[in-house]
Amino acid sequence: MTDISAASLEIGQVVAEAEFTLSRDSLVRYAGASGDFNAIHYRDDAAQSVGLPGVLAHGMLTMGLAVQPVLDWVGDPGRVLDYQVRFTRPVPVDTADGARVIIVAKVGALDVDTARIDLTVTVDGATVLGKAQVRVSVA
């Protein structure tokens, strides 16, 4: 198990990285699991009818993917004390290529008992979640 004590961490340290590829199939499976069957998540015509470029990933799916590398790093989801994001840009999911979501998790702040992990979440080089922060117990 990874040592995540305050003494083992420093500001700016990358603690986790991951890459996930979303497909249209991923969106359909997520819709079934979440109950969110808004047609903008699986039909281009529905998305375009409301001014979107095409099918978009569910915001909560993107948010869930973004925290996964931190969960893997801490090893115990009970160590996550708080998780917040701002949705800053939609995640279009191309029919053929899908969408590649890249996550980098860095230590943003430390105290004796907790660390704030700042997430950078990008798709095609653009940040899709703003102020994405996870507070974890390091005691």
Protein Blocks (a to p, Z undefined) as FASTA:
>chain_A
ZZfbfklpcehiafbdcdddddfklmmmmmmmnopacfklmpfklmmmnopabdcddfkl
mmmmmmmmmmmmnopaklpmbdcdddfbdcdddfklopadddddddfbdcfkbccddddd
deehiafbghiacdddfZZ
